[in-house]
Amino acid sequence: MALTEDSSNHETNVSQQNEQINQRWKWSVIFLCFYGFIVQIKPGESFITPFLLSFEKNFTKEQVTNEITPVLSYSYMAVLVPVFLLTDFLRYKPVLILQSLSHISIWLILLFGTNLLEMQFMEFFYGITMAARVAYSSYIFSLVTPSLYQRVASYSRSSVLMGVFISSVLGQMFVSIGEFTYITLSKISLGFVVFSFLLALFLPWPKRSMFFNRKVLEQNIALPTEIEKEGSNNLVSSPSRTTASWKNSTLFEMLKELVNVVRKPQLRLWSIWWILNSTGYYLIIYYVQILWNEVYPAIENRKVYNGGVDAASTLLGAITSFAAGYVKIRWFLWSELVIAIITTVQAGLLLLMNTTSNIWVCYIAYVLFRGFYQFLVPIAIFQIASSLSKELCALVFGVNTFLSTVLKTIITIIVADKSVLGLAVHPQFFVYFGYFTLLCLGYFAAAAFNIIKHFRRNSLPETPNGNKSEKLCNVVSDTPEEQKPLDEAVLFTSTKAI
């Protein structure tokens, strides 16, 4: 009887402890999602370029296009790797505080800055805030067990998108209905980022992270990952080996695993898409407000609809991202063709944006351009991450983002920087149109090669030694249906979504 009572009491205590743990992580996730929502509320963000070109700041189009905006790409590339490493080493929270301080610096400089150098510093701090997004997108996974990753990823993703949408709507309402000045918008944005800084101070401090702080409780250990299945190179089997030298470190082992990733056709294809297409996408994002001002140089604030366009493009992006989850095709066979068709449509939209004299046509083309990109993002995330461990997934996305940033910086130096070509915005968009045209030609060529190879392989007669069946097995093994379900693979969904 005593043993039965002790066992019952023990089970009750365990149940109570688990309930307390569940309550703690729920409130932590709710608070973090609320922070992710608030940090996106900057009603003046859609109107930064009109503000710089307005009578209050009085910068020229050439200064904004060729001297101020390019600094964002340079800053982002310079701080991306240090911020990525510090995010994990410092366990997220300090980097989020740094991001909030950088947001405050941006709006203080916009309000009180008067010369070119100060605006360039503003873009430098903007680059820091973009690089620090990885802290938020990975922070939330340190609060829960792997079985909850997919659920909390959807929460954090939704909070960020909702924040961007509400921010854009508020900005447009303040300008069109309230007839607020750009200075007033900047003051309101400053108030929100100060509030988000105060929230960041109260964020919980995680006890573990992915690379440098791998303190995982026994009950939180997931199934063996792809890296752990290697056997002799097990990452966590021997603490003495992982700390003996840098060659036995977790990060070094995963860098070696990147060689195996390159050999996988689907991972290689979607990583290339991530690098090349996100480069063009963000160049358009950086310079589109300048193009709008060229197409329709409105002087009165109420005639500028940048906020409404950003809201519409964010909403369409969320819808297309959601719809992508229900597309069922044989991705191992048709990936290149789908990418080629969508890239071709994007190239056509860029040409339309750059040649139209109607601002509404330009707006609609931009909204569709972003929507098509956001449609492919979740597909790329699944194709890249569904067969990788959580840590290797984070590293692959980090490398892809870094290579994209390097390419984007090189193009910016050549095309936009005053010291090289220093092109105006319309010639720049012709260059970007040519860039997307080259991409779609390359994708169509790859699609034709892959499809012809597939049907030729399947049309070969069956031989006594079973060559046909071996080939079919190789094809099937590449299909997403044979990959493990997506649970840990959604780590960096938020970093490329907006």
C-alpha positions as CSV (number, residue, x, y, z in Angstrom):
1,M,0.0,0.0,0.0
2,A,2.8,2.4,0.9
3,L,4.5,1.8,-2.4
4,T,1.2,2.4,-4.2
5,E,0.7,5.7,-2.4
6,D,4.3,6.8,-3.1
7,S,3.9,6.0,-6.8
8,S,0.7,7.9,-6.9
9,N,2.2,10.9,-5.2
10,H,5.1,10.8,-7.5
11,E,2.9,10.7,-10.6
12,T,0.9,13.6,-9.2
13,N,4.1,15.7,-8.6
14,V,5.3,14.9,-12.1
15,S,2.0,15.9,-13.6
16,Q,2.0,19.2,-11.7
17,Q,5.6,19.9,-12.8
18,N,4.7,19.2,-16.4
19,E,1.7,21.5,-16.2
20,Q,3.9,24.3,-14.7
21,I,6.4,23.8,-17.5
22,N,3.7,23.9,-20.1
23,Q,2.3,27.1,-18.6
24,R,5.7,28.7,-18.6
25,W,6.5,28.0,-22.2
26,K,3.0,29.1,-23.3
27,W,3.3,32.5,-21.7
28,S,6.9,32.8,-22.9
29,V,5.8,32.1,-26.5
30,I,2.8,34.5,-26.2
31,F,5.1,37.2,-24.9
32,L,7.7,36.6,-27.6
33,C,5.0,36.7,-30.4
34,F,3.6,39.9,-28.9
35,Y,7.1,41.4,-29.1
36,G,7.5,40.2,-32.7
37,F,4.2,41.9,-33.5
38,I,5.1,45.2,-31.8
39,V,8.6,45.4,-33.2
40,Q,7.1,45.5,-36.7
41,I,4.8,48.5,-36.0
42,K,6.6,51.4,-37.7
43,P,4.0,53.4,-39.6
44,G,6.7,55.6,-41.1
45,E,8.7,52.8,-42.6
46,S,6.8,52.7,-45.9
47,F,7.4,56.4,-46.3
48,I,11.2,56.7,-45.6
49,T,12.1,57.4,-49.2
50,P,9.4,60.1,-49.7
51,F,10.5,61.6,-46.4
52,L,14.2,61.8,-47.6
53,L,13.0,63.4,-50.9
54,S,10.6,65.8,-49.3
55,F,11.1,69.5,-48.5
56,E,11.8,68.6,-44.8
57,K,15.0,66.7,-45.7
58,N,15.6,67.9,-49.2
59,F,18.0,65.2,-50.4
60,T,18.3,64.7,-54.1
61,K,17.2,61.6,-56.0
62,E,20.8,60.9,-56.9
63,Q,21.9,61.1,-53.3
64,V,19.2,58.7,-52.2
65,T,19.7,56.3,-55.1
66,N,23.5,56.2,-55.3
67,E,24.8,57.3,-51.9
68,I,22.3,56.5,-49.2
69,T,20.5,53.3,-50.1
70,P,23.6,51.3,-51.2
71,V,24.9,51.5,-47.6
72,L,22.1,49.2,-46.5
73,S,23.6,46.3,-48.6
74,Y,27.1,47.0,-47.4
75,S,26.1,47.1,-43.7
76,Y,24.0,44.0,-44.0
77,M,26.9,42.0,-45.5
78,A,29.4,43.3,-42.9
79,V,27.3,42.5,-39.8
80,L,25.5,39.3,-40.9
81,V,28.0,36.7,-39.9
82,P,29.0,38.3,-36.6
83,V,25.4,38.8,-35.6
84,F,24.6,35.2,-36.6
85,L,27.4,33.9,-34.4
86,L,26.6,36.3,-31.5
87,T,23.0,35.4,-31.7
88,D,23.7,31.8,-30.7
89,F,26.7,32.5,-28.4
90,L,24.8,35.2,-26.4
91,R,21.5,33.2,-26.4
92,Y,19.3,35.6,-28.5
93,K,18.1,38.2,-26.0
94,P,21.2,40.6,-26.2
95,V,20.9,40.6,-30.0
96,L,17.2,41.5,-29.8
97,I,18.1,44.3,-27.5
98,L,20.7,45.4,-30.0
99,Q,18.1,45.3,-32.7
100,S,15.8,47.5,-30.7
101,L,18.5,50.0,-30.0
102,S,19.3,50.1,-33.7
103,H,15.6,50.7,-34.5
104,I,15.7,53.7,-32.1
105,S,18.8,55.0,-33.7
106,I,17.2,54.9,-37.2
107,W,14.2,57.0,-36.2
108,L,16.3,59.4,-34.1
109,I,18.6,60.0,-37.1
110,L,15.6,60.4,-39.5
111,L,14.1,63.0,-37.1
112,F,17.2,65.0,-36.3
113,G,19.7,64.2,-39.0
114,T,20.4,66.7,-41.7
115,N,23.4,65.7,-43.8
116,L,24.4,62.8,-46.1
117,L,26.7,61.1,-43.6
118,E,24.0,60.9,-41.0
119,M,21.6,59.3,-43.4
120,Q,24.3,56.8,-44.3
121,F,24.6,55.9,-40.7
122,M,20.8,55.5,-40.6
123,E,21.2,52.8,-43.3
124,F,24.0,51.2,-41.4
125,F,21.8,50.7,-38.4
126,Y,19.0,49.5,-40.7
127,G,21.4,46.7,-41.8
128,I,22.0,45.7,-38.2
129,T,18.2,45.4,-37.6
130,M,17.9,43.1,-40.7
131,A,20.8,40.9,-39.7
132,A,19.3,40.6,-36.2
133,R,16.0,39.2,-37.5
134,V,17.7,35.7,-37.2
135,A,17.6,36.2,-33.4
136,Y,13.8,36.4,-33.2
137,S,13.2,33.6,-35.8
138,S,15.4,31.2,-33.9
139,Y,14.8,32.4,-30.3
140,I,11.3,30.9,-30.1
141,F,12.6,27.4,-30.7
142,S,14.8,27.5,-27.6
143,L,11.7,27.8,-25.5
144,V,9.9,24.6,-26.5
145,T,10.6,20.9,-27.3
146,P,11.2,19.8,-30.9
147,S,7.7,18.3,-31.1
148,L,6.3,21.9,-30.9
149,Y,8.5,23.5,-33.4
150,Q,6.1,23.6,-36.3
151,R,3.3,25.0,-34.1
152,V,5.4,27.8,-32.6
153,A,6.9,28.6,-36.0
154,S,3.4,29.3,-37.3
155,Y,2.7,31.5,-34.3
156,S,5.9,33.6,-34.7
157,R,5.4,33.8,-38.5
158,S,1.8,35.0,-38.1
159,S,2.7,37.6,-35.5
160,V,5.4,39.1,-37.7
161,L,3.2,39.2,-40.8
162,M,0.3,40.7,-38.9
163,G,2.7,43.4,-37.4
164,V,3.9,44.4,-40.9
165,F,0.3,44.4,-42.2
166,I,-1.0,46.6,-39.4
167,S,2.0,48.9,-39.6
168,S,1.5,49.5,-43.3
169,V,-2.3,50.1,-42.9
170,L,-1.7,52.5,-40.0
171,G,0.9,54.4,-42.0
172,Q,-1.4,54.8,-45.0
173,M,-4.4,55.8,-42.8
174,F,-2.3,58.4,-41.0
175,V,-1.1,59.9,-44.3
176,S,-4.3,59.7,-46.4
177,I,-7.0,60.3,-43.8
178,G,-5.2,62.0,-40.9
179,E,-2.9,63.9,-43.3
180,F,0.0,63.5,-40.9
181,T,3.4,64.8,-42.0
182,Y,6.4,62.5,-42.4
183,I,7.9,64.0,-39.3
184,T,4.8,63.1,-37.3
185,L,4.9,59.5,-38.7
186,S,8.6,59.2,-37.7
187,K,7.8,60.4,-34.1
188,I,5.0,57.7,-33.9
189,S,7.4,55.1,-35.2
190,L,10.0,56.1,-32.6
191,G,7.4,55.7,-29.9
192,F,6.6,52.1,-31.0
193,V,10.3,51.1,-31.3
194,V,11.0,52.5,-27.8
195,F,8.1,50.4,-26.5
196,S,9.5,47.3,-28.2
197,F,12.9,48.0,-26.6
198,L,11.3,48.0,-23.2
199,L,9.6,44.7,-24.1
200,A,12.9,43.2,-25.1
201,L,14.4,43.9,-21.7
202,F,11.7,41.7,-20.1
203,L,12.1,38.7,-22.5
204,P,13.1,35.5,-20.8
205,W,16.8,34.4,-21.2
206,P,17.0,30.9,-22.8
207,K,19.4,28.4,-21.2
208,R,20.4,26.8,-24.5
209,S,21.0,27.5,-28.1
210,M,21.9,25.5,-31.3
211,F,25.7,25.6,-31.5
212,F,27.5,27.1,-28.5
213,N,25.0,26.3,-25.7
214,R,23.8,22.8,-26.4
215,K,22.3,22.1,-22.9
216,V,19.4,19.9,-23.8
217,L,17.3,18.1,-21.2
218,E,16.9,14.4,-21.7
219,Q,13.2,14.7,-22.2
220,N,13.7,17.3,-24.9
221,I,16.1,15.2,-27.0
222,A,14.6,14.5,-30.4
223,L,15.1,11.5,-32.7
224,P,18.6,11.0,-34.1
225,T,19.3,13.6,-36.7
226,E,21.0,13.1,-40.0
227,I,24.3,14.2,-38.5
228,E,24.0,11.9,-35.5
229,K,23.5,8.9,-37.8
230,E,27.0,9.2,-39.2
231,G,28.3,6.9,-36.4
232,S,31.9,7.5,-35.8
233,N,31.5,11.3,-36.0
234,N,28.6,11.6,-33.6
235,L,28.4,15.2,-32.4
236,V,27.1,14.7,-28.9
237,S,28.3,11.2,-27.9
238,S,31.6,12.4,-26.3
239,P,31.9,15.8,-24.6
240,S,35.6,15.4,-24.4
241,R,35.9,15.1,-28.2
242,T,33.6,18.1,-28.9
243,T,35.7,20.3,-26.7
244,A,39.1,18.8,-27.4
245,S,39.8,21.0,-30.5
246,W,38.0,23.2,-32.9
247,K,38.1,20.4,-35.5
248,N,35.8,18.3,-33.3
249,S,33.4,21.1,-32.6
250,T,29.8,21.0,-33.6
251,L,30.1,23.9,-36.1
252,F,33.1,22.3,-37.8
253,E,31.3,18.9,-38.1
254,M,28.3,20.6,-39.7
255,L,30.5,22.6,-42.1
256,K,31.8,19.2,-43.3
257,E,28.3,18.0,-43.7
258,L,27.6,20.9,-46.2
259,V,29.6,19.0,-48.7
260,N,27.0,16.2,-48.6
261,V,24.2,18.8,-48.9
262,V,25.7,20.1,-52.2
263,R,25.5,16.6,-53.7
264,K,21.7,16.3,-53.2
265,P,19.9,17.7,-56.3
266,Q,16.9,19.2,-54.7
267,L,18.8,20.8,-51.9
268,R,21.3,22.2,-54.4
269,L,18.6,23.5,-56.7
270,W,16.6,25.3,-54.0
271,S,19.7,26.7,-52.3
272,I,20.7,28.2,-55.7
273,W,17.1,29.6,-56.0
274,W,17.4,31.0,-52.5
275,I,20.7,32.7,-53.3
276,L,20.0,34.1,-56.7
277,N,16.3,35.0,-56.5
278,S,16.4,36.5,-53.1
279,T,19.2,38.7,-54.3
280,G,17.0,40.2,-57.0
281,Y,14.0,40.3,-54.7
282,Y,15.7,42.4,-52.1
283,L,17.3,44.8,-54.6
284,I,13.7,45.5,-55.9
285,I,12.5,46.0,-52.3
286,Y,15.3,48.5,-51.6
287,Y,14.8,50.7,-54.6
288,V,11.1,50.4,-55.5
289,Q,10.1,53.5,-53.4
290,I,12.5,55.5,-55.5
291,L,10.9,54.1,-58.7
292,W,7.5,55.0,-57.4
293,N,8.6,58.6,-56.8
294,E,9.9,58.7,-60.4
295,V,6.7,57.3,-61.9
296,Y,4.5,59.6,-59.8
297,P,6.4,62.4,-58.0
298,A,3.6,63.4,-55.7
299,I,4.3,66.4,-53.4
300,E,1.3,66.1,-51.2
301,N,1.5,63.3,-48.5
302,R,-2.1,62.1,-49.1
303,K,-1.3,61.2,-52.7
304,V,1.4,58.7,-51.7
305,Y,0.0,55.1,-51.2
306,N,3.2,53.3,-50.2
307,G,1.7,52.0,-47.0
308,G,-1.4,50.6,-48.7
309,V,0.8,48.8,-51.3
310,D,3.0,47.3,-48.6
311,A,-0.1,46.1,-46.7
312,A,-1.6,44.6,-49.9
313,S,1.7,42.9,-50.8
314,T,2.2,41.5,-47.3
315,L,-1.4,40.1,-47.3
316,L,-1.0,38.5,-50.7
317,G,2.4,37.1,-49.6
318,A,0.8,35.5,-46.6
319,I,-2.0,34.0,-48.8
320,T,0.4,32.6,-51.4
321,S,2.7,31.2,-48.7
322,F,-0.3,29.5,-47.2
323,A,-1.5,28.2,-50.6
324,A,2.0,26.8,-51.3
325,G,1.5,24.2,-48.6
326,Y,-1.4,22.6,-50.6
327,V,0.4,22.3,-53.9
328,K,1.0,18.6,-54.6
329,I,3.3,17.8,-57.5
330,R,6.4,15.7,-58.1
331,W,8.9,18.4,-57.1
332,F,11.9,16.2,-57.9
333,L,10.8,16.4,-61.5
334,W,9.0,19.7,-62.0
335,S,10.9,22.1,-59.6
336,E,13.0,23.7,-62.2
337,L,10.0,24.2,-64.5
338,V,7.9,25.8,-61.8
339,I,10.8,28.1,-60.8
340,A,11.4,29.0,-64.4
341,I,7.8,30.0,-65.1
342,I,7.5,32.1,-61.9
343,T,10.8,33.8,-62.5
344,T,9.7,34.6,-66.1
345,V,6.5,36.2,-64.8
346,Q,8.5,38.2,-62.3
347,A,10.8,39.4,-65.1
348,G,7.7,40.5,-67.0
349,L,6.4,42.4,-64.0
350,L,9.7,44.2,-63.5
351,L,9.6,45.3,-67.2
352,L,6.0,46.5,-66.7
353,M,6.9,48.4,-63.5
354,N,9.8,50.1,-65.2
355,T,8.0,51.1,-68.4
356,T,4.6,52.2,-67.2
357,S,3.6,55.8,-66.6
358,N,0.6,54.7,-64.5
359,I,1.5,54.5,-60.8
360,W,-1.4,52.1,-60.1
361,V,-0.1,49.6,-62.7
362,C,3.3,50.0,-61.0
363,Y,1.8,49.3,-57.6
364,I,-0.1,46.2,-58.8
365,A,2.9,44.8,-60.6
366,Y,5.0,45.2,-57.4
367,V,2.3,43.4,-55.3
368,L,2.2,40.5,-57.7
369,F,6.0,40.4,-57.8
370,R,6.2,39.9,-54.1
371,G,3.4,37.5,-54.0
372,F,5.1,35.1,-56.5
373,Y,8.3,35.2,-54.5
374,Q,6.5,34.5,-51.2
375,F,4.8,31.5,-52.9
376,L,8.1,29.8,-53.5
377,V,9.6,30.6,-50.1
378,P,7.8,27.9,-48.0
379,I,8.4,25.4,-50.8
380,A,12.1,26.2,-50.7
381,I,12.2,25.9,-46.9
382,F,10.6,22.5,-47.0
383,Q,12.7,21.2,-49.9
384,I,15.9,22.4,-48.2
385,A,15.1,21.5,-44.6
386,S,12.9,18.4,-44.6
387,S,15.9,16.0,-44.8
388,L,18.3,17.9,-42.5
389,S,18.8,18.2,-38.8
390,K,17.7,21.3,-37.0
391,E,21.3,22.6,-36.6
392,L,22.3,21.8,-40.2
393,C,19.1,23.4,-41.4
394,A,20.0,26.6,-39.6
395,L,23.6,26.5,-41.0
396,V,22.4,26.0,-44.6
397,F,20.0,28.9,-44.4
398,G,22.7,31.0,-42.9
399,V,25.2,30.2,-45.6
400,N,22.5,30.8,-48.3
401,T,21.6,34.1,-46.8
402,F,25.3,35.2,-46.6
403,L,26.0,34.2,-50.2
404,S,22.9,36.1,-51.3
405,T,24.0,39.1,-49.4
406,V,27.5,39.0,-51.0
407,L,26.0,38.8,-54.5
408,K,23.6,41.6,-53.7
409,T,26.4,43.8,-52.4
410,I,28.5,43.1,-55.6
411,I,25.6,44.1,-57.8
412,T,24.9,47.2,-55.7
413,I,28.5,48.3,-56.0
414,I,28.6,47.9,-59.7
415,V,25.1,49.2,-60.6
416,A,24.1,51.7,-57.9
417,D,27.2,53.0,-56.2
418,K,28.2,56.5,-57.2
419,S,31.9,55.4,-57.4
420,V,31.2,52.9,-60.3
421,L,28.2,53.1,-62.7
422,G,25.9,55.1,-60.3
423,L,22.8,54.4,-62.5
424,A,19.5,56.2,-62.0
425,V,16.6,54.0,-60.8
426,H,15.1,53.4,-64.3
427,P,18.3,52.0,-65.8
428,Q,18.8,50.0,-62.6
429,F,15.5,48.3,-63.0
430,F,16.4,47.4,-66.6
431,V,19.5,45.7,-65.2
432,Y,17.3,43.8,-62.7
433,F,15.0,42.8,-65.5
434,G,18.0,41.5,-67.4
435,Y,19.1,39.6,-64.3
436,F,15.7,37.9,-63.9
437,T,15.6,37.1,-67.6
438,L,19.0,35.3,-67.4
439,L,17.8,33.4,-64.4
440,C,14.6,32.2,-66.1
441,L,16.6,31.1,-69.2
442,G,18.9,29.1,-66.9
443,Y,16.0,27.5,-65.1
444,F,14.3,26.6,-68.3
445,A,17.5,25.0,-69.6
446,A,17.8,23.0,-66.3
447,A,14.2,22.0,-66.5
448,A,14.5,20.7,-70.0
449,F,17.6,18.7,-69.1
450,N,16.1,17.2,-66.0
451,I,12.8,16.2,-67.7
452,I,14.4,14.7,-70.8
453,K,16.8,12.8,-68.6
454,H,14.0,11.5,-66.4
455,F,11.9,10.2,-69.3
456,R,14.8,8.7,-71.2
457,R,15.8,6.9,-68.0
458,N,12.3,5.5,-67.5
459,S,12.0,4.5,-71.2
460,L,15.0,2.2,-71.0
461,P,14.0,-1.5,-71.4
462,E,14.2,-3.6,-68.3
463,T,17.4,-5.7,-68.2
464,P,18.1,-9.0,-66.5
465,N,20.4,-7.4,-64.0
466,G,17.6,-5.0,-62.8
467,N,19.1,-1.7,-64.0
468,K,15.6,-0.3,-64.5
469,S,14.5,-1.0,-60.9
470,E,17.7,0.5,-59.6
471,K,17.1,3.7,-61.5
472,L,13.5,3.9,-60.4
473,C,14.6,3.5,-56.8
474,N,17.0,6.4,-57.2
475,V,14.3,8.6,-58.6
476,V,11.8,7.8,-55.9
477,S,14.3,8.5,-53.1
478,D,14.5,12.1,-54.2
479,T,10.8,12.7,-53.8
480,P,9.5,14.8,-50.9
481,E,7.1,11.9,-49.9
482,E,10.2,9.9,-48.9
483,Q,11.6,12.7,-46.8
484,K,10.9,12.9,-43.1
485,P,8.0,15.2,-42.0
486,L,8.7,18.9,-41.5
487,D,8.9,19.7,-37.9
488,E,12.3,21.1,-37.1
489,A,12.7,22.5,-40.6
490,V,10.9,25.8,-40.1
491,L,13.6,27.5,-38.0
492,F,14.3,30.5,-40.3
493,T,10.9,31.0,-41.9
494,S,10.5,34.6,-40.6
495,T,13.9,35.9,-41.8
496,K,13.0,36.0,-45.5
497,A,9.4,36.6,-45.4
498,I,9.1,40.3,-45.3
